[in-house]
Every structure is written in C-alpha cells, then in structure tokens.
Amino acid sequence: MITLLLIRHGETDANVERRYIGHTDAPLNANGHRQAKELKAALAEHAICAIYHSPFQRTRDTAAQLGAVLQADPRLSELHFGDWEAHTYEEIAERDLLFAWYDDPWNIAPPNGETLCQLDERLTAWLTDIIARHDGQTIAVVSHGGPLRWLLAKYEHRDTAQFHSLRLPPGGFAILTLCEGDLR
C-alpha cells in the first residue's frame, strides 16, 4: 500500500489566462509562490518519504517548498497539447477537433499532442515503479492538472469518463491510497 499526496503546482499567469500550457515551461506567479509556501503547512501532518515532480519549473518550485530532496520524473509531465500549447480554450474552441477530443480523449489527441491512452501508459509505468519502491510509505507527487485528474478518475473514482469533470485548483491537493493490485 502507498499513500500519494497528489499536489498540483501553484498558479501561473498562463493558468489565469486559461491557456493550455502542457509542456510549456511556465513559471509560478506571485500567487503561485504563496500557494506553494502554504502547502508545507497544509501537509505538515503527513510523514513524506519522497517528493516526485515533473521536470517543469512550476512543479519544481512548488515541490521545493515541501523538502530538499526532489526527484524529477518526466512521466509526471502534463498531457502534451501539441499545436494547442499556449493557446486559450476560446482560441482552440474555434477548431472542430477540440470537441472531438473532449468526446474521445482516449483515442484522439490534439494535433501533434498526446492521447489519454499515452498519458495512462506513462503514469501506470511510473506508479508500478513507485509502489514497488515505496510500499507502506507516503510520497508527495507534484504534477499538473491533467495527470492528477487522470489518477483521481482512474483510481479513486474508478471512472475515467470523469477526467474532464474533475478539478484540482493550482496549489491544491488530494490524497490517494493505492495497493499494487489496484493497477490491474
């Protein structure tokens, strides 16, 4: 069994502007830095044994508030939005593919981007490694809205169709407990 503290990075200007930032390395804004500092107090009751984060600055800066030993893992990166990177929902909504992607994100990707099937494959590989390495421990996972929503939809709600309806705000967190058998 493993307890995952699923933490979304603090706010960025791109979040405020409602941009799909995916693999764009957007830094935290002033509010995001404040949110990151507040996470330390909010999570103080948890005995965190390891801190994993995606390789982007916004997750690294958020994770740095929780402890000194950080481990970057590209498998925790946000869903790759391809040609939609740095565009707002409104800009993308003008394109027919957005609605097709919302209807079937498992099989349809943004142009030059990634499907939820691909996201699932890399997150499942990461989880398999982590559960074997940290059995019985609590770890912090500082990532992005997409991967965290996917983990919650798949493993907490047991309904991946909830992916688009779940929300974890910047600087927010959720707690997920998993056993190795949950990955089957």
Secondary structure, 3 states (H helix, E strand, C coil): CEEEEEEECCCEHHHHCCECCCCCCCCECHHHHHHHHHHHHHCCCCCEEEEEECCCHHHHHHHCCCCCCEEECHHHCCCCCHHHCCCEHHHHHCCCHHHHHHHCCCCCCCCCCCCHHHHHHHHHHHHHHHHHHCCCCEEEEEECHHHHHHHHHHHHCCCHHHCCCCCCCCCCEEEEEECHHHHC
